[in-house]
Amino acid sequence: EVQLVESGGGLAQPGRSLRLSCAVSGFTFDNHAMHWVRQAPGRGLEWVSGISWNSGSIGYADSVKGRFAISRDNAKNSLYLQMKSLRPEDTAFYYCAKDTGSGGGGGPAALGNWHFDLWGRGTLVTVSS
Amino acid sequence: QSVLTQSPSASGTPGQRVTISCFGSRSNIGSYTVNWYQQLPGTAPKLLIYNNNQRPSGVPDRFSGSKSGTSASLAISGLQSEDEADYYCASWDDSLKGVFGGGTKLTVL
């Protein structure tokens, strides 16, 4: 079955860390760029980070740059998001999403085609004291 | 505050044609293609339109997209009750980041 399954969410205090994982199955993982997109409860979508097929190109939203780190392990068919120095405004559902492209080119193509044709169900991160 | 601007809400009656607009700037929509996502209540988003006007397989031809200058539109014809959802436009930005619209909540009256 083609699917993405996120895990690792939960409650964290401000300033602490969490690591999200996304387990992939049903398609050739290392043919595709991957992304994390978040959605605060009742709010809109926000792109968080993206990574090319070979981890050669990585991008972050300004709101998380310097605090979050995206990575992938193609041997394990897994995508990760290491989140540090968490803030209350990081509270959201975090979705991993599959790009239709592989990325690795120049400009915006470095992170894929920017079309997300498969999404996980999301994992909720709550940052609160 | 989202980089791309959408009206918060839209509505229509069954069978009607509805249009949802998305406004950006030269650094995003004006330079790159636009994608649209549909998010049904309580579910993950789904790719509805990519590259301005292309439909992934399985998306009904009632859904169509267009782009002109720094704005884009999603049109839904023959509106059905199951189309009630949130719709998001998305594009790339020269600042090397992905950008979404704030979303439009479509109500089928």
Boltz contact constraints between the chains, C-beta under 6 A:
constraints:
  - contact:
      token1: [A, 44]
      token2: [B, 102]
      max_distance: 6.0
  - contact:
      token1: [A, 44]
      token2: [B, 103]
      max_distance: 6.0
  - contact:
      token1: [A, 45]
      token2: [B, 88]
      max_distance: 6.0
  - contact:
      token1: [A, 45]
      token2: [B, 100]
      max_distance: 6.0
  - contact:
      token1: [A, 47]
      token2: [B, 98]
      max_distance: 6.0
  - contact:
      token1: [A, 59]
      token2: [B, 96]
      max_distance: 6.0
  - contact:
      token1: [A, 61]
      token2: [B, 97]
      max_distance: 6.0
  - contact:
      token1: [A, 95]
      token2: [B, 44]
      max_distance: 6.0
  - contact:
      token1: [A, 108]
      token2: [B, 92]
      max_distance: 6.0
  - contact:
      token1: [A, 114]
      token2: [B, 92]
      max_distance: 6.0
  - contact:
      token1: [A, 115]
      token2: [B, 35]
      max_distance: 6.0
  - contact:
      token1: [A, 115]
      token2: [B, 50]
      max_distance: 6.0
  - contact:
      token1: [A, 116]
      token2: [B, 47]
      max_distance: 6.0
  - contact:
      token1: [A, 117]
      token2: [B, 47]
      max_distance: 6.0
  - contact:
      token1: [A, 119]
      token2: [B, 44]
      max_distance: 6.0
  - contact:
      token1: [A, 119]
      token2: [B, 45]
      max_distance: 6.0
  - contact:
      token1: [A, 121]
      token2: [B, 44]
      max_distance: 6.0
